[in-house]
């Protein structure tokens, strides 16, 4: 069994190493559900072919 001061030193080094490689995380306030949107209509949705016989 290792002496307590060596165990504490190992724990301290592991903790420092974890802090060095740990990346910060950002929590975004995202709503639970998104409101339903009506489909947007474009002007060229009604385009078609018109044949005029002269």
C-alpha positions in Angstrom: 0.0 0.0 0.0 1.2 3.5 -0.9 1.6 6.2 1.8 -1.2 8.7 2.0 0.9 11.6 0.7 1.7 9.7 -2.5 -2.0 8.8 -3.1 -2.9 12.5 -2.6 -0.2 13.6 -5.0 -1.5 11.2 -7.7 -5.1 12.4 -7.2 -3.9 16.0 -7.4 -2.0 15.4 -10.7 -5.0 13.5 -12.2 -7.3 16.4 -11.2 -4.9 18.9 -12.9 -4.7 16.8 -16.0 -8.5 16.5 -16.2 -8.9 20.3 -15.9 -6.3 20.9 -18.6 -8.1 18.7 -21.1 -11.7 19.4 -20.1 -13.4 21.8 -22.5 -16.0 24.3 -21.2 -19.6 23.7 -22.1 -22.2 26.3 -22.9 -25.9 25.5 -22.1 -28.2 27.2 -24.5 -31.8 28.1 -23.5 -33.6 26.1 -26.2 -37.4 25.9 -25.9 -38.9 22.5 -25.4 -41.1 22.7 -28.6 -41.0 25.0 -31.6 -44.1 26.8 -32.8 -45.6 25.5 -36.1 -44.9 27.7 -39.0 -47.1 28.1 -42.1 -45.3 27.2 -45.3 -44.0 30.4 -47.0 -45.5 31.0 -50.4 -43.3 32.2 -53.2 -44.5 34.2 -56.2 -43.3 31.6 -58.7 -45.3 28.8 -57.1 -48.3 29.6 -59.4 -46.3 29.6 -62.5 -47.3 27.3 -65.3 -47.6 26.9 -69.0 -50.3 28.8 -70.9 -50.8 27.9 -74.5 -52.6 30.5 -76.6 -53.8 29.4 -80.1 -53.9 32.2 -82.6 
